[in-house]
Amino acid sequence: MALSLNSGNGFGGGFGSRRRSTSTLSEINVTPFVDVVLVLLIIFMLTAHVMEFGIQIDVPKVRAVRDSAQELPVVNLTKDGTLYLNKDMVHIDDLGNAIRQQFGSKAKAVYVRADKDTVFQPIAQVLDVLGAGGFQVNVVTQPEDSSPARRR
């Protein structure tokens, strides 16, 4: 965009004539874009750990952990004994039927996540109900840290 100011006499180059020209601004201001991206990054970093599972369960640690990438129903048992099928609360008597309703006949196995501080009685009841329902039970654990500095 160019701007030209002339004096009021109609001539282009007289005594009182000034000629100004400004160049066009062809650079994009990326500062607002960077601000938005940084805010989104912070939000993602704060919420990423919740995206795995919404139920807070501290599973026990063992030496050998086998990786499995199968998509199976997850039965969660909290420290206070509350039972969840994925993120939905379920009663232990309805557990087998709830798995079949949500996942159909393709669910032959389930993952069981139990808090390490849960007493064994509720875990044993859940394992019994799942076994009686014909499900293969896979217990979720965490690997132990094998570094010598952390071992005691």
C-alpha positions as CSV (number, residue, x, y, z in Angstrom):
1,M,0.0,0.0,0.0
2,A,1.5,3.3,-1.0
3,L,0.3,6.7,0.3
4,S,1.0,10.0,-1.5
5,L,0.3,13.4,0.1
6,N,0.4,16.4,-2.2
7,S,0.1,20.0,-1.3
8,G,-3.2,21.7,-2.2
9,N,-1.9,23.4,-5.3
10,G,-2.4,20.5,-7.7
11,F,1.2,20.3,-8.8
12,G,3.2,17.3,-8.0
13,G,6.5,18.9,-7.1
14,G,6.0,22.3,-5.7
15,F,7.5,24.0,-2.6
16,G,5.0,22.6,-0.1
17,S,4.8,19.1,-1.6
18,R,5.7,16.1,0.4
19,R,5.8,12.6,-0.9
20,R,5.6,9.7,1.5
21,S,5.4,6.1,0.7
22,T,5.2,3.2,3.1
23,S,6.0,-0.3,2.1
24,T,3.5,-3.1,2.7
25,L,3.8,-5.3,5.7
26,S,4.3,-8.8,4.3
27,E,5.3,-10.6,7.5
28,I,2.9,-12.7,9.5
29,N,2.8,-12.0,13.2
30,V,3.3,-15.5,14.7
31,T,3.3,-14.4,18.4
32,P,-0.5,-15.1,18.9
33,F,-0.1,-18.5,17.2
34,V,2.9,-19.4,19.5
35,D,0.9,-18.3,22.5
36,V,-2.0,-20.6,21.6
37,V,0.2,-23.5,20.9
38,L,2.0,-23.2,24.2
39,V,-1.2,-23.0,26.1
40,L,-2.5,-26.1,24.3
41,L,0.8,-27.9,25.0
42,I,0.5,-27.1,28.7
43,I,-3.1,-28.3,28.8
44,F,-2.2,-31.5,27.0
45,M,0.7,-32.2,29.4
46,L,-1.5,-31.7,32.5
47,T,-4.3,-34.0,31.2
48,A,-2.3,-36.7,29.4
49,H,-1.9,-38.9,32.5
50,V,-5.6,-38.9,33.0
51,M,-6.3,-40.1,29.5
52,E,-5.0,-43.6,30.2
53,F,-7.6,-44.5,32.8
54,G,-9.7,-42.2,34.8
55,I,-9.6,-44.4,37.9
56,Q,-6.6,-44.0,40.2
57,I,-5.2,-47.4,40.9
58,D,-1.7,-48.1,42.1
59,V,-0.9,-51.6,40.7
60,P,1.7,-53.8,42.3
61,K,5.2,-54.1,41.0
62,V,6.8,-57.3,39.8
63,R,10.1,-58.3,38.3
64,A,8.9,-59.7,34.9
65,V,6.1,-58.0,33.0
66,R,4.9,-59.2,29.7
67,D,3.8,-56.6,27.2
68,S,0.4,-57.1,25.6
69,A,-1.3,-54.8,23.1
70,Q,-4.7,-56.6,23.0
71,E,-7.8,-54.5,23.4
72,L,-9.7,-56.2,26.2
73,P,-12.2,-55.2,28.8
74,V,-10.6,-53.8,32.0
75,V,-12.0,-54.6,35.4
76,N,-10.7,-52.1,37.9
77,L,-10.8,-52.7,41.7
78,T,-10.0,-49.6,43.8
79,K,-8.4,-49.6,47.3
80,D,-11.8,-49.3,49.0
81,G,-13.2,-52.3,47.0
82,T,-15.2,-50.4,44.4
83,L,-15.5,-52.3,41.1
84,Y,-15.5,-50.7,37.7
85,L,-15.8,-52.1,34.2
86,N,-13.6,-49.7,32.2
87,K,-14.9,-46.4,33.6
88,D,-18.4,-47.6,34.6
89,M,-19.2,-48.7,38.2
90,V,-20.6,-52.2,38.3
91,H,-21.8,-54.6,40.9
92,I,-19.9,-57.9,41.3
93,D,-23.0,-59.9,40.6
94,D,-23.6,-58.2,37.3
95,L,-19.9,-58.2,36.2
96,G,-20.1,-61.1,33.7
97,N,-23.4,-59.9,32.1
98,A,-22.0,-56.3,31.9
99,I,-18.9,-57.6,30.0
100,R,-21.0,-59.5,27.6
101,Q,-23.4,-56.6,27.1
102,Q,-20.6,-54.1,26.3
103,F,-18.2,-56.3,24.4
104,G,-20.4,-59.1,23.1
105,S,-19.1,-62.7,22.6
106,K,-15.7,-61.5,21.3
107,A,-14.6,-60.8,24.9
108,K,-12.9,-64.1,25.9
109,A,-10.4,-62.5,28.3
110,V,-10.3,-59.5,30.6
111,Y,-7.6,-57.4,32.3
112,V,-7.9,-57.0,36.1
113,R,-6.3,-53.9,37.6
114,A,-6.4,-53.9,41.4
115,D,-4.8,-51.4,43.8
116,K,-1.8,-52.9,45.6
117,D,-3.3,-51.9,48.9
118,T,-6.6,-53.7,48.3
119,V,-7.2,-56.7,50.6
120,F,-7.2,-60.0,48.8
121,Q,-10.8,-61.0,49.5
122,P,-12.4,-58.6,47.0
123,I,-9.8,-59.6,44.4
124,A,-10.5,-63.3,45.0
125,Q,-14.2,-62.7,44.5
126,V,-13.7,-60.9,41.2
127,L,-11.3,-63.6,40.0
128,D,-13.9,-66.2,41.0
129,V,-16.8,-64.5,39.2
130,L,-14.7,-64.0,36.0
131,G,-13.4,-67.6,36.1
132,A,-17.0,-68.9,36.5
133,G,-18.1,-66.7,33.6
134,G,-15.5,-68.4,31.3
135,F,-13.1,-65.4,31.0
136,Q,-9.4,-65.7,30.8
137,V,-8.0,-63.3,33.5
138,N,-4.9,-61.2,32.9
139,V,-3.6,-59.3,35.9
140,V,-2.1,-55.8,35.3
141,T,1.1,-55.1,37.1
142,Q,4.0,-52.6,36.8
143,P,7.7,-53.5,36.2
144,E,10.0,-53.1,39.2
145,D,12.8,-50.6,38.7
146,S,15.9,-52.7,38.3
147,S,18.4,-49.9,38.7
148,P,20.8,-50.5,41.7
149,A,20.3,-47.1,43.1
150,R,16.6,-47.6,43.8
151,R,16.8,-51.2,45.1
152,R,16.9,-51.7,48.8
